[in-house]
């Protein structure tokens, strides 16, 4: 089993500034991680702090904000972690789902997500 990396455009709230970020696709991560310097340059502001458990069991706190992401013509917003030095650039499942995408671990590729919704019958 290998690692999968993708390049994705990350944008600030007004979408006038962007940066291409190389991500490690991590189907076990909820949120995506982008270096804080990139997010600040794009105008992304933190609005929360969350605790995360690292693979070695250590717990760290990181700031969270919202950024725009674009991949192969799909664009959407999602939560983003302000990465600190030593943190990997991770692409999490929430970002993928916000773009209508999913990670296929067998083919190690990102593919369109089959979007489902429930429609209630009229009463």
Helices and strands as residue ranges (DSSP letters): E 5-11, E 18-25, E 32-35, H 36-42, E 48-53, E 59-71, E 74-83, E 90-91, H 93-98, E 101-104, E 109-112
